[in-house]
Every structure is written in C-alpha cells, then in structure tokens.
Amino acid sequence: MAKQSDVTVIKKYANRRLYNTGTSQYVTLDNLATMIKNNEEFTVQDAKSGDDITHSVLTQIIFEQESKTGQALMPTAFLRQLIGFYGDQMQMVVPSYLEQSMSSLAREQERFRETMKSAVGRSPMELMEAQVRANTEMFRKAMSMFNPFVHESAKEGQDSRPGPSENQHDELESMRRQLAEMQDKIDKLTPKG
C-alpha cells in the first residue's frame, strides 16, 4: 500500500478528546508524541471552529513529557530568555534561529550515531574530541546569526571568520591534558583486582 503524503488531521473536541481522522480513533497526547517521533505529520484543529491549534497542543505535549520524566529538556534560564523575547525586536528572528539550531542539532545527533556505529578501533577519547569539534562548529555557526560584523562582511562577499588559530590548538591540547588527568584520577580511585 502506498504511503500517503497527506498530513493527518487531528480534531480536538470541547471535552478535550483528540480524534485522529486518519485512523478513525481517539488518541492521547502520548499517541501524538509517538507520531512525532515516527516523523508522522499532523495538524490539530478545533472540532467546532476549525481553527488550527497545533501549536498549543504541541506545547501541551512538551509540558506533559516534562511532567512524566521529571527532567526539564528546556532549562529555566532558557525559558526566561525565550519569554523575554516576546514583544522585543528579536521576536521575529527567534523562531527561525531556533528552527535552524534544532535542525543542526538533529543532523549532528544523527552524524554522532553513525560515528558510534562505525567506531570500531577508535578510542572513546577520539570520538569525544570529534563530537566536541562538531558541536563547537555548529554553535559557532548558529551564533554568527547574531554577530552584525559577520553579516556585514557576508554582504560584501568577504569571510570575516579567521582560520584555526594557534590559540584554538592550545585549547584543544589543554582539554586533552585535562581529560587525561581526570582519567588518571579515576584510575587511582578504582580498586584493582
């Protein structure tokens, strides 16, 4: 059977029940979370008015997931900053910035999984260093959106980013030393035999 490319419509009724029009079944927020994890596209509509309420239902899913696990995916400081952007000039930029950042993070996560699968023969230290470099580069690219000097030079066709500096190499060596020292301390704490 061919997979439908249509977006599933979920109807939300006044009694807070959610109805999946694709499967003709009532569903829960957990079911919707599973659909998201399975990359199934859906929209949520108010059954009476027909208004798109997907955003508020997704927010409910996040709240419910955090209540269940007891662990906050979004730190309090992040939420405070996010709330602070409402009504600010940056409000229009934040959604695209967050979307790009999450896409980058998802790509890096997938790349990391693939690296772990093919890691036979590589030390955990090498894998960690590679992931740190990739995450640092992703963060640098994301933060460059807010650096006006990078944007100005991009308009002029110039690249204002310097190449890898000696300082960056020194920092990497320092991190390697610190990791080795921590490993030595762990080895000393671990009883032998």
C-alpha positions in Angstrom: 0.0 0.0 0.0 1.4 3.4 -1.0 2.2 5.8 1.9 0.0 8.8 1.9 1.9 12.1 1.8 -1.1 14.0 3.3 -0.9 15.5 6.7 -3.2 13.7 9.2 -5.8 15.9 10.7 -6.5 15.5 14.4 -9.7 17.0 15.7 -9.9 18.4 19.3 -13.3 18.4 20.8 -14.7 20.5 23.7 -14.3 17.6 26.1 -10.5 17.7 25.3 -10.7 14.4 23.4 -8.5 14.1 20.3 -9.7 12.3 17.3 -7.3 11.0 14.5 -9.3 11.3 11.3 -6.7 9.2 9.5 -7.2 6.1 11.7 -10.8 7.0 12.9 -9.7 6.6 16.5 -9.4 8.7 19.6 -5.8 9.4 20.6 -3.9 10.8 23.5 -1.1 13.3 23.7 1.2 10.3 24.2 0.0 9.0 20.8 0.7 12.3 19.2 4.2 12.3 20.8 4.8 8.9 19.2 3.6 10.1 15.9 6.1 13.0 16.1 8.9 10.6 17.0 7.9 8.5 14.0 8.1 11.6 11.7 4.3 11.5 11.0 3.0 14.9 10.0 -0.3 16.1 11.6 -2.2 19.2 12.3 -4.6 19.7 15.2 -7.9 21.5 14.5 -10.6 22.7 16.9 -13.5 20.5 16.0 -16.1 23.3 16.4 -14.3 26.3 14.8 -11.9 24.5 12.5 -9.0 26.8 13.8 -5.5 25.3 13.7 -4.4 24.7 17.3 -1.4 22.6 16.6 1.0 25.0 18.3 -0.9 24.9 21.6 -1.2 21.1 21.5 2.5 20.7 20.8 3.2 22.9 23.8 0.9 20.6 25.9 2.9 17.6 24.7 6.1 19.2 25.9 4.6 20.0 29.3 3.2 16.5 29.7 6.6 14.9 28.7 8.5 17.0 31.2 5.9 16.2 33.9 6.3 12.4 33.3 10.1 12.3 33.1 10.7 14.8 35.9 13.5 16.2 33.8 13.3 19.5 32.0 14.5 19.5 28.4 14.4 23.3 28.4 16.3 24.8 31.3 14.6 27.6 33.3 17.2 30.1 32.2 16.4 29.3 28.6 12.6 29.7 29.2 13.2 33.0 30.9 15.2 34.3 27.9 12.6 33.0 25.5 9.8 34.8 27.3 12.0 37.9 27.4 12.0 37.9 23.6 8.2 38.4 23.4 7.4 42.0 22.3 11.1 42.6 21.6 12.7 43.4 18.2 14.3 39.9 18.2 10.9 38.2 18.5 10.7 37.8 14.7 14.2 36.3 14.4 14.0 33.8 17.3 11.7 31.2 15.6 14.0 30.8 12.5 17.1 30.8 14.7 15.6 28.1 17.0 14.4 26.1 14.0 17.9 26.2 12.3 19.6 25.3 15.6 17.3 22.3 16.2 17.9 21.1 12.6 21.6 21.4 13.1 21.4 19.6 16.4 19.4 16.8 14.8 21.9 16.4 12.0 24.8 16.3 14.4 23.0 13.8 16.6 22.5 11.5 13.5 26.1 12.0 12.5 27.2 11.1 16.0 25.1 7.9 15.9 26.6 6.9 12.6 30.1 7.6 14.0 29.4 5.4 17.1 28.3 2.6 14.8 31.5 2.8 12.8 33.7 3.4 15.8 35.4 0.0 15.9 39.1 0.6 16.5 38.7 4.2 17.7 39.1 5.3 21.3 36.3 7.0 23.2 38.6 10.0 23.6 38.9 10.4 19.8 35.1 10.1 19.4 34.6 12.7 22.1 37.0 15.1 20.6 35.4 14.7 17.2 31.9 15.4 18.7 33.2 18.4 20.6 34.6 19.9 17.4 31.4 19.3 15.5 29.2 20.8 18.3 31.5 23.8 18.6 31.3 24.5 14.9 27.5 24.1 14.9 27.3 26.5 17.9 29.6 29.0 16.2 27.5 29.0 13.0 24.3 29.4 15.0 25.7 32.3 17.0 27.1 34.0 13.9 23.5 34.9 13.0 23.6 37.4 15.9 27.0 38.9 15.1 26.5 42.0 12.9 30.1 42.0 11.8 29.8 38.6 10.2 26.6 39.7 8.4 28.2 42.9 7.1 31.2 41.1 5.7 29.0 38.5 4.1 27.1 41.2 2.3 30.5 42.5 0.9 31.5 39.0 -0.2 34.2 38.6 2.4 34.6 36.0 5.1 35.4 37.7 8.4 36.0 34.4 10.3 39.6 33.7 10.9 41.1 30.3 10.2 42.0 27.9 13.0 44.3 29.8 15.3 47.2 28.6 17.4 45.1 29.5 20.4 42.4 27.0 19.4 45.0 24.3 19.1 46.4 25.2 22.5 42.8 25.0 23.9 42.4 21.5 22.4 45.7 20.4 23.9 44.7 21.8 27.3 41.4 19.9 27.1 43.3 16.7 26.2 45.6 17.2 29.2 42.6 17.8 31.5 40.8 14.7 30.2 44.0 12.6 30.7 44.4 13.9 34.3 40.8 13.1 35.0 41.3 9.6 33.7 44.4 9.2 35.9 42.3 10.3 38.9 39.6 7.8 38.1 42.1 5.0 37.6 43.6 5.8 41.1 40.1 5.7 42.7 39.1 2.4 41.1 40.2 -0.5 43.2 42.5 -3.0 41.4 41.6 -6.7 41.4 
